[in-house]
Amino acid sequence: MREVLEGSQAVARTVARCRPGVVCAYPISPQTHIVEALSAMARTGELADCEYVNVESEFSAMSVSIGASAAGSRAYTATASQGLLYMAEAVFNAAGMGLPIVMTVANRAIGAPINIWNDHSDAMALRDSGWLQLYAADNQEAADLHVIAFAAAEELEIPAMVCMDGFVLTHATDVLELPTAAQIDAFLPRFAPRQALDIDHPTTIGTMAGPESFTETKYLQHRRFLDAAGVLAAWSERFHEAFGREAGGLVSRYTPDTLDRARDAAPADDGDVTVIAMGSVLGTLQAALPALRAEGVPVRLVGIGSYRPFPAEALRAALGGSRHVVVIDRALELGSGGVLTGDVGRALAGTRSRVHSVVAGLGGRPILEESLRAVVRRAHAGQLGPLELLDLKEGGVPVPHEGATEVHR
Amino acid sequence: MRQIRIHGRGGQGVVTAAEMLARAGFLAGHEVQAIPSFGSERTGAPVVSYCRFDDAPLRTREPVLVPDVVLVQDPTLLATGGVFAGLATGGLVIVDTTTSAVEVREAAGAQEVEATVVTIPATSITLRHLGRPKPAAAMLAAYAASAGDVTLDAVTQVFRERFPGAVGEANAAAADEAFAFVREELTGSTESETDAAALEAREV
């Protein structure tokens, strides 16, 4: 059934239909609506057979999730920004212990200066925590990704973050079709942990590993992570078969002229400028780029669906012969450039590609279609440098792009 | 595509108004999207939200820059200068006020702007029915009365669904009264600019 829903409500209802055994979270904007909704559903009984645990901090939220998962429960939590950083130590532990917790990250900037709005700095800070990181392009995908995340995380025994742009998606209202509980029951296998704490058969999870075994432990974790790309791709394929729509996947491809998402879209060509992006800006790019194509600018779009594992092979395949790349990046690696750009550059090493980093939307700055078109036009004309901050105000005086009218608030 | 921008103050239900308008638009058969813009989260601070209707699914996440319709839930915002900003030529501005369209234009410094200005005492109407200064239902009913892409029935239905019971009924009653007020304003020979029907005819 198609219905009009806020992104956070859509995620909460979908998570509830995945039947978590334990939900534990601490509120922080812009994630709060999700766990508030789950808390209400736990009270009304819509979220049955689930213990909703209130705690005093994000560190405890992740610690309780670790305990719940280690005891064999499907565990879910959600956080953002400073909350993710506050639980960081436990986030790494969950991955090292192989506990398939699913966590929504409602992406938000990190202070100082304090800022509640969206960018990708929070999840990027934990990019090496050993979690899968899946990014939603829109609210339909944000909801659907949670089903895929539970399935893939539990098969791999690797925890998964589902990243959705804070406010831009969490607080936006869209027309959505949620998977029903029956559909998810048919799609998502029951959680059957290979390790679970059991007082009759005591074991230790996450024990001390000294210099004699730590390298090997990390090597095995790395090997398991190498399996993740295939497992994620397979679950996305199954999701497409079961639900008839695209969700997840390693990279997303788009048709050249209509910018429809299409798995069978041809790779980009020699001479194409390819825009690579991740998260909700993909929708804005879908809306913005057809006009550029009509102007004769040969632009193509590729979305990154899985940031961890980073889909180097699938990305190269989608780029085809294109050697001119503009990465729209929502996090800044100080002194270097966009964080995603670094991964793209590593994936394209040795391909003689020109890679531009365009850092956009930091701390909630709206990303405008005309600004995106302007930057691609300049890339095509050979006038774009290696790093640019989109719509940077110079001299402290706002310089709106041509045609824009700023709304004074 | 129809693009709507809603101005108000924190606590007036500006974000809720955009969501309710999206729901009403969906009932009318449109693809819809509502985007809130969160400021400093203080009661009384200026807040803006956006809504779009279209025939095809909406992809962009850009804020509405060139609205066809602007709803203003607090007339004290007129003087801040942003209410008419970017308004599409011949656009529609609906203001919650007890004053006239001429006074609205003066307050906003928008005497020359090519637009239809509709006034509606939405907060006064809502206070009588609901007892609280949350004029969203009355404002959306005023929109339904001025343009063809949502109906009064859709507006009252989404408020009844969202706020079951007395609150939903009070909102629906406020909406009914606001709709009748604007219909009378638009057909009467008052100072209002009665050309809102032009918007009705425009393709969404």
Interface residues (C-beta under 8 A of the other chain):
Chain A: V4 E6 I116 W117 D138 D165 F167 V168 H171 A172 T173 D174 V175 L259 S280 V281 G283 T284 Q286 A287 A288 P366 I367 L368 E369 G403 A404 T405 E406 V407 H408 R409
Chain B: R5 V15 A18 E19 A22 R23 F26 E31 V32 Q33 A34 I35 P36 S37 F38 G39 E41 P46 V47 V48 P57 L58 R59 T60 R61 E62 P63 L65 V66 T80 G81 G82 A85 G86
